[in-house]
Amino acid sequence: WLEADRMLPRKQRHTIRRVHDRLLAETDYDGEYSTTMRYVHRWREANRGMPDREGYVRLEWAAGSMQVDFGMARARIAGEMADVHCLVASLPYSNMRLCVALPGENAECLCHGLMLVFEHIGGVPPVIVMDNATGAGRRNAKGEVALTGVFSAFVAHYRLEVRFCNPYSGNEKGSVENAVGFLRRNLMVPPMRAESYGQLSRLLLERCDGLARDSYCPRLPDVPVAE
């Protein structure tokens, strides 16, 4: 299956979960997901240099670096269905994914959401990579971003280094884009219920912790992401 994937578009290839599900459904295999994951990782490492239809460079992320992006989801807040702006943060090195619920995507919501994430993980990442300048500032015709006053003060307070992705380099933000879809499918189906955005954020973070305990770090296959 992995060899046959070379002839398919990259977004239509087997994930590790899909390989594991097919093994259980179509063969006599009865191994654990972690066993499948270790095998697939070894196969990909061994075959990385072989010819492929598409060339790519694997990005290396330092431990602690964080990617941030917004995604939309429906949820019931205080009995009413609402469009929730989900601030998603991913730590590519460990594949940790976190999500909080906000009413908008302006600078105040962005700063508040990041504060909730920092408090939850008990630390501040040295580098934050953002998908675009929404809520953080404005991008001019040259591609330069001028931070808003609120976000500039937030960055100075936490002593962060903030980087903005190149609009033509989607691979720079692949981790968080995958996290947005993954968390929406795994946490927000069916739509969640809460009395407030604060309560919904707490529920989302609790579920993110549960997913992290049940999955493994891609670089250390025997170590749960939560560790």
KETOR-981098 format. One record per residue (C-alpha): residue in three letters; chain; x, y, z; residue number from 1. Coordinates in Angstrom, 2 decimals, padded with zeros to 5 digits. Each point is the difference from the previous one (the first is absolute). Last residue first. Example, Ala and Ser with C-alpha at 12.3 -4.5 7.8 and 13.67 -1.06 7.14 Angstrom:
<zamis>
type=ser	mol=A	px=013.67	py=-001.06	pz=007.14	seq=2
type=ala	mol=A	px=-001.37	py=-003.44	pz=000.66	seq=1
</zamis>
This chain:
<zamis>
type=glu	mol=A	px=004.93	py=013.30	pz=027.92	seq=227
type=ala	mol=A	px=-003.41	py=000.83	pz=-001.45	seq=226
type=val	mol=A	px=001.15	py=-001.21	pz=-003.44	seq=225
type=pro	mol=A	px=000.37	py=-003.51	pz=001.36	seq=224
type=val	mol=A	px=003.55	py=-001.48	pz=-000.23	seq=223
type=asp	mol=A	px=000.63	py=-003.30	pz=-001.77	seq=222
type=pro	mol=A	px=000.10	py=001.52	pz=-003.51	seq=221
type=leu	mol=A	px=002.54	py=002.70	pz=000.95	seq=220
type=arg	mol=A	px=000.27	py=002.27	pz=-003.06	seq=219
type=pro	mol=A	px=-003.68	py=-000.35	pz=-000.96	seq=218
type=cys	mol=A	px=-001.10	py=000.48	pz=003.64	seq=217
type=tyr	mol=A	px=-002.71	py=-002.50	pz=000.87	seq=216
type=ser	mol=A	px=-003.76	py=000.20	pz=000.38	seq=215
type=asp	mol=A	px=-002.37	py=-000.89	pz=002.86	seq=214
type=arg	mol=A	px=001.26	py=002.51	pz=002.58	seq=213
type=ala	mol=A	px=-000.01	py=002.80	pz=-002.57	seq=212
type=leu	mol=A	px=-003.60	py=-000.76	pz=-000.99	seq=211
type=gly	mol=A	px=-001.07	py=000.27	pz=003.65	seq=210
type=asp	mol=A	px=001.88	py=003.28	pz=000.44	seq=209
type=cys	mol=A	px=-001.80	py=001.40	pz=-003.05	seq=208
type=arg	mol=A	px=-003.28	py=-001.09	pz=001.57	seq=207
type=glu	mol=A	px=000.78	py=001.96	pz=003.17	seq=206
type=leu	mol=A	px=001.01	py=003.02	pz=-002.13	seq=205
type=leu	mol=A	px=-003.31	py=-000.14	pz=-001.86	seq=204
type=leu	mol=A	px=-002.02	py=-000.20	pz=003.22	seq=203
type=arg	mol=A	px=001.85	py=002.98	pz=001.48	seq=202
type=ser	mol=A	px=-000.54	py=002.01	pz=-003.20	seq=201
type=leu	mol=A	px=-003.73	py=-000.84	pz=000.03	seq=200
type=gln	mol=A	px=-000.26	py=001.23	pz=003.59	seq=199
type=gly	mol=A	px=001.65	py=003.30	pz=-000.90	seq=198
type=tyr	mol=A	px=-002.12	py=000.40	pz=-003.13	seq=197
type=ser	mol=A	px=-003.08	py=-000.29	pz=002.19	seq=196
type=glu	mol=A	px=-002.77	py=-002.37	pz=001.07	seq=195
type=ala	mol=A	px=001.36	py=-002.91	pz=-002.00	seq=194
type=arg	mol=A	px=-001.11	py=-002.51	pz=-002.61	seq=193
type=met	mol=A	px=002.17	py=-001.75	pz=-002.62	seq=192
type=pro	mol=A	px=-001.03	py=-000.60	pz=-003.58	seq=191
type=pro	mol=A	px=000.08	py=-003.74	pz=-000.86	seq=190
type=val	mol=A	px=002.79	py=-000.09	pz=-001.06	seq=189
type=met	mol=A	px=002.06	py=002.85	pz=001.48	seq=188
type=leu	mol=A	px=002.85	py=-001.93	pz=001.59	seq=187
type=asn	mol=A	px=001.26	py=-002.53	pz=-002.55	seq=186
type=arg	mol=A	px=-001.00	py=001.62	pz=-003.28	seq=185
type=arg	mol=A	px=000.73	py=003.60	pz=001.08	seq=184
type=leu	mol=A	px=003.18	py=-001.13	pz=001.76	seq=183
type=phe	mol=A	px=001.37	py=-001.70	pz=-003.12	seq=182
type=gly	mol=A	px=-000.98	py=002.79	pz=-002.37	seq=181
type=val	mol=A	px=001.66	py=002.73	pz=002.04	seq=180
type=ala	mol=A	px=002.97	py=-002.23	pz=000.84	seq=179
type=asn	mol=A	px=000.74	py=-000.63	pz=-003.69	seq=178
type=glu	mol=A	px=000.13	py=003.76	pz=-000.54	seq=177
type=val	mol=A	px=002.18	py=000.31	pz=003.12	seq=176
type=ser	mol=A	px=002.60	py=-002.44	pz=-001.25	seq=175
type=gly	mol=A	px=-000.06	py=001.16	pz=-003.63	seq=174
type=lys	mol=A	px=000.88	py=003.61	pz=000.77	seq=173
type=glu	mol=A	px=003.36	py=000.27	pz=-001.73	seq=172
type=asn	mol=A	px=-001.11	py=-002.56	pz=-002.60	seq=171
type=gly	mol=A	px=-002.36	py=002.57	pz=-001.47	seq=170
type=ser	mol=A	px=002.84	py=002.10	pz=-001.35	seq=169
type=tyr	mol=A	px=-001.54	py=002.57	pz=-002.36	seq=168
type=pro	mol=A	px=-001.46	py=002.29	pz=002.69	seq=167
type=asn	mol=A	px=003.37	py=-000.08	pz=001.85	seq=166
type=cys	mol=A	px=-000.87	py=-000.74	pz=003.57	seq=165
type=phe	mol=A	px=000.19	py=002.65	pz=002.71	seq=164
type=arg	mol=A	px=002.57	py=-000.21	pz=002.78	seq=163
type=val	mol=A	px=-000.37	py=001.14	pz=003.60	seq=162
type=glu	mol=A	px=002.88	py=-000.09	pz=002.50	seq=161
type=leu	mol=A	px=-001.51	py=000.28	pz=003.45	seq=160
type=arg	mol=A	px=001.15	py=002.02	pz=002.98	seq=159
type=tyr	mol=A	px=-003.27	py=-000.67	pz=001.89	seq=158
type=his	mol=A	px=-000.66	py=003.68	pz=000.72	seq=157
type=ala	mol=A	px=001.49	py=001.18	pz=-003.30	seq=156
type=val	mol=A	px=-002.19	py=-002.36	pz=-002.03	seq=155
type=phe	mol=A	px=-003.14	py=001.11	pz=001.89	seq=154
type=ala	mol=A	px=000.92	py=003.67	pz=-000.46	seq=153
type=ser	mol=A	px=000.35	py=-000.56	pz=-003.76	seq=152
type=phe	mol=A	px=-003.29	py=-001.90	pz=000.00	seq=151
type=val	mol=A	px=-001.89	py=002.93	pz=001.51	seq=150
type=gly	mol=A	px=001.73	py=002.65	pz=-002.11	seq=149
type=thr	mol=A	px=-000.62	py=-001.87	pz=-003.23	seq=148
type=leu	mol=A	px=003.00	py=-001.55	pz=-001.70	seq=147
type=ala	mol=A	px=001.23	py=001.29	pz=-003.38	seq=146
type=val	mol=A	px=000.57	py=-002.95	pz=-002.34	seq=145
type=glu	mol=A	px=002.19	py=000.22	pz=-003.10	seq=144
type=gly	mol=A	px=-001.24	py=-001.71	pz=-003.17	seq=143
type=lys	mol=A	px=001.10	py=002.85	pz=-002.27	seq=142
type=ala	mol=A	px=-003.62	py=001.03	pz=-000.62	seq=141
type=asn	mol=A	px=-000.56	py=000.40	pz=003.74	seq=140
type=arg	mol=A	px=-001.01	py=-002.65	pz=002.54	seq=139
type=arg	mol=A	px=-002.07	py=001.23	pz=002.91	seq=138
type=gly	mol=A	px=000.23	py=-001.05	pz=003.61	seq=137
type=ala	mol=A	px=-000.56	py=-002.79	pz=002.52	seq=136
type=gly	mol=A	px=-003.73	py=-000.56	pz=-000.39	seq=135
type=thr	mol=A	px=000.41	py=-001.44	pz=-003.48	seq=134
type=ala	mol=A	px=003.70	py=000.25	pz=-000.92	seq=133
type=asn	mol=A	px=000.33	py=-003.43	pz=-001.58	seq=132
type=asp	mol=A	px=000.79	py=-003.62	pz=000.83	seq=131
type=met	mol=A	px=001.93	py=000.81	pz=003.13	seq=130
type=val	mol=A	px=003.29	py=-001.43	pz=001.24	seq=129
type=ile	mol=A	px=000.64	py=000.50	pz=003.71	seq=128
type=val	mol=A	px=003.52	py=-000.27	pz=001.42	seq=127
type=pro	mol=A	px=001.29	py=-000.19	pz=003.60	seq=126
type=pro	mol=A	px=-003.05	py=-001.95	pz=001.15	seq=125
type=val	mol=A	px=-001.50	py=001.16	pz=003.33	seq=124
type=gly	mol=A	px=-000.60	py=-002.35	pz=002.91	seq=123
type=gly	mol=A	px=-002.47	py=-001.82	pz=002.22	seq=122
type=ile	mol=A	px=-001.75	py=-001.86	pz=-002.82	seq=121
type=his	mol=A	px=-003.44	py=001.25	pz=001.04	seq=120
type=glu	mol=A	px=001.12	py=003.50	pz=000.94	seq=119
type=phe	mol=A	px=001.72	py=000.44	pz=-003.36	seq=118
type=val	mol=A	px=-003.09	py=-001.26	pz=-001.87	seq=117
type=leu	mol=A	px=-002.35	py=002.33	pz=001.89	seq=116
type=met	mol=A	px=002.38	py=002.92	pz=-000.63	seq=115
type=leu	mol=A	px=000.05	py=-000.85	pz=-003.71	seq=114
type=gly	mol=A	px=-003.79	py=000.18	pz=-000.10	seq=113
type=his	mol=A	px=-000.07	py=003.35	pz=001.79	seq=112
type=cys	mol=A	px=002.60	py=001.47	pz=-002.35	seq=111
type=leu	mol=A	px=-001.84	py=-001.19	pz=-003.12	seq=110
type=cys	mol=A	px=-003.37	py=001.14	pz=001.35	seq=109
type=glu	mol=A	px=001.35	py=003.50	pz=000.73	seq=108
type=ala	mol=A	px=001.71	py=000.23	pz=-003.39	seq=107
type=asn	mol=A	px=-003.13	py=-000.92	pz=-001.97	seq=106
type=glu	mol=A	px=-001.01	py=-003.54	pz=-000.94	seq=105
type=gly	mol=A	px=-003.46	py=-000.29	pz=001.55	seq=104
type=pro	mol=A	px=-002.25	py=-001.67	pz=002.60	seq=103
type=leu	mol=A	px=002.75	py=-002.28	pz=001.33	seq=102
type=ala	mol=A	px=000.38	py=-003.74	pz=000.68	seq=101
type=val	mol=A	px=003.33	py=-001.55	pz=001.00	seq=100
type=cys	mol=A	px=002.01	py=-002.77	pz=-001.70	seq=99
type=leu	mol=A	px=003.22	py=-001.89	pz=000.69	seq=98
type=arg	mol=A	px=002.05	py=-002.45	pz=-002.06	seq=97
type=met	mol=A	px=003.22	py=-001.72	pz=001.09	seq=96
type=asn	mol=A	px=001.88	py=-001.48	pz=-002.98	seq=95
type=ser	mol=A	px=003.20	py=-000.26	pz=002.08	seq=94
type=tyr	mol=A	px=002.26	py=002.10	pz=-002.24	seq=93
type=pro	mol=A	px=-002.93	py=001.58	pz=-001.85	seq=92
type=leu	mol=A	px=-001.44	py=001.78	pz=003.07	seq=91
type=ser	mol=A	px=-003.48	py=000.94	pz=-001.20	seq=90
type=ala	mol=A	px=-002.29	py=002.85	pz=000.97	seq=89
type=val	mol=A	px=-003.61	py=000.28	pz=-001.14	seq=88
type=leu	mol=A	px=-002.15	py=003.06	pz=000.66	seq=87
type=cys	mol=A	px=-003.54	py=-001.13	pz=-000.73	seq=86
type=his	mol=A	px=-002.41	py=002.70	pz=-001.17	seq=85
type=val	mol=A	px=-003.44	py=-001.30	pz=000.90	seq=84
type=asp	mol=A	px=-002.97	py=000.46	pz=-002.31	seq=83
type=ala	mol=A	px=-002.98	py=-000.20	pz=002.33	seq=82
type=met	mol=A	px=-002.93	py=-002.25	pz=000.83	seq=81
type=glu	mol=A	px=-001.91	py=001.34	pz=003.00	seq=80
type=gly	mol=A	px=-000.58	py=-001.77	pz=003.33	seq=79
type=ala	mol=A	px=002.61	py=001.94	pz=001.98	seq=78
type=ile	mol=A	px=002.55	py=-000.72	pz=-002.75	seq=77
type=arg	mol=A	px=-000.82	py=-002.86	pz=-002.38	seq=76
type=ala	mol=A	px=002.94	py=-000.69	pz=-002.32	seq=75
type=arg	mol=A	px=000.85	py=000.40	pz=-003.66	seq=74
type=ala	mol=A	px=003.62	py=000.08	pz=-001.13	seq=73
type=met	mol=A	px=002.39	py=002.46	pz=-001.62	seq=72
type=gly	mol=A	px=003.80	py=-000.14	pz=-000.02	seq=71
type=phe	mol=A	px=002.70	py=002.41	pz=001.13	seq=70
type=asp	mol=A	px=003.77	py=-000.53	pz=-000.19	seq=69
type=val	mol=A	px=003.06	py=-000.27	pz=002.23	seq=68
type=gln	mol=A	px=003.29	py=-001.89	pz=-000.37	seq=67
type=met	mol=A	px=002.22	py=-000.50	pz=003.06	seq=66
type=ser	mol=A	px=003.73	py=-000.62	pz=000.44	seq=65
type=gly	mol=A	px=000.66	py=-001.77	pz=003.31	seq=64
type=ala	mol=A	px=002.44	py=-002.61	pz=-001.32	seq=63
type=ala	mol=A	px=001.60	py=001.30	pz=-003.19	seq=62
type=trp	mol=A	px=-001.82	py=-000.73	pz=-003.24	seq=61
type=glu	mol=A	px=001.56	py=-001.75	pz=-002.97	seq=60
type=leu	mol=A	px=-001.75	py=000.37	pz=-003.34	seq=59
type=arg	mol=A	px=000.22	py=-002.95	pz=-002.40	seq=58
type=val	mol=A	px=000.82	py=001.26	pz=-003.47	seq=57
type=tyr	mol=A	px=-002.21	py=-001.04	pz=-002.88	seq=56
type=gly	mol=A	px=000.12	py=-001.46	pz=-003.50	seq=55
type=glu	mol=A	px=-003.14	py=-001.40	pz=-001.55	seq=54
type=arg	mol=A	px=-000.43	py=-003.05	pz=-002.21	seq=53
type=asp	mol=A	px=002.47	py=-001.92	pz=002.08	seq=52
type=pro	mol=A	px=003.43	py=-001.47	pz=-000.51	seq=51
type=met	mol=A	px=001.54	py=-001.64	pz=003.09	seq=50
type=gly	mol=A	px=001.70	py=002.09	pz=002.69	seq=49
type=arg	mol=A	px=-002.76	py=-000.36	pz=002.58	seq=48
type=asn	mol=A	px=-000.25	py=-003.76	pz=-000.34	seq=47
type=ala	mol=A	px=001.76	py=-001.13	pz=003.19	seq=46
type=glu	mol=A	px=-001.47	py=002.83	pz=002.08	seq=45
type=arg	mol=A	px=-003.46	py=-000.67	pz=-001.38	seq=44
type=trp	mol=A	px=000.26	py=-003.72	pz=000.74	seq=43
type=arg	mol=A	px=001.25	py=000.64	pz=003.55	seq=42
type=his	mol=A	px=-002.86	py=002.43	pz=000.69	seq=41
type=val	mol=A	px=-002.51	py=-002.46	pz=-001.42	seq=40
type=tyr	mol=A	px=001.36	py=-002.80	pz=002.21	seq=39
type=arg	mol=A	px=-000.02	py=002.12	pz=003.16	seq=38
type=met	mol=A	px=-003.57	py=001.15	pz=-000.67	seq=37
type=thr	mol=A	px=-001.25	py=-003.54	pz=-000.57	seq=36
type=thr	mol=A	px=001.47	py=-001.11	pz=003.32	seq=35
type=ser	mol=A	px=-001.50	py=003.04	pz=001.77	seq=34
type=tyr	mol=A	px=-003.44	py=-000.88	pz=-001.43	seq=33
type=glu	mol=A	px=000.14	py=-003.38	pz=001.72	seq=32
type=gly	mol=A	px=000.25	py=-003.28	pz=-001.89	seq=31
type=asp	mol=A	px=-002.85	py=-002.29	pz=-001.06	seq=30
type=tyr	mol=A	px=000.89	py=-000.64	pz=-003.66	seq=29
type=asp	mol=A	px=-002.14	py=-002.68	pz=-001.60	seq=28
type=thr	mol=A	px=-000.60	py=002.20	pz=-003.04	seq=27
type=glu	mol=A	px=-002.66	py=002.25	pz=-001.54	seq=26
type=ala	mol=A	px=-001.69	py=001.77	pz=002.92	seq=25
type=leu	mol=A	px=002.84	py=000.12	pz=002.53	seq=24
type=leu	mol=A	px=002.64	py=000.82	pz=-002.61	seq=23
type=arg	mol=A	px=-002.33	py=002.52	pz=-001.62	seq=22
type=asp	mol=A	px=-000.51	py=001.87	pz=003.32	seq=21
type=his	mol=A	px=003.77	py=000.06	pz=000.65	seq=20
type=val	mol=A	px=000.82	py=001.36	pz=-003.45	seq=19
type=arg	mol=A	px=-002.75	py=002.63	pz=000.36	seq=18
type=arg	mol=A	px=001.35	py=001.08	pz=003.39	seq=17
type=ile	mol=A	px=003.53	py=000.28	pz=-001.40	seq=16
type=thr	mol=A	px=-001.35	py=002.23	pz=-002.76	seq=15
type=his	mol=A	px=-000.27	py=-001.51	pz=-003.44	seq=14
type=arg	mol=A	px=000.30	py=002.30	pz=-002.98	seq=13
type=gln	mol=A	px=-002.53	py=002.32	pz=-001.60	seq=12
type=lys	mol=A	px=001.51	py=003.32	pz=001.09	seq=11
type=arg	mol=A	px=003.33	py=-000.90	pz=-001.63	seq=10
type=pro	mol=A	px=-001.60	py=-000.70	pz=-003.37	seq=9
type=leu	mol=A	px=000.25	py=-003.69	pz=-000.92	seq=8
type=met	mol=A	px=002.69	py=-002.02	pz=-001.81	seq=7
type=arg	mol=A	px=002.29	py=-000.11	pz=003.04	seq=6
type=asp	mol=A	px=-002.91	py=-001.37	pz=002.04	seq=5
type=ala	mol=A	px=000.54	py=-003.41	pz=-001.65	seq=4
type=glu	mol=A	px=003.17	py=-000.44	pz=002.05	seq=3
type=leu	mol=A	px=-001.85	py=000.79	pz=003.21	seq=2
type=trp	mol=A	px=-002.78	py=-002.43	pz=-000.86	seq=1
</zamis>
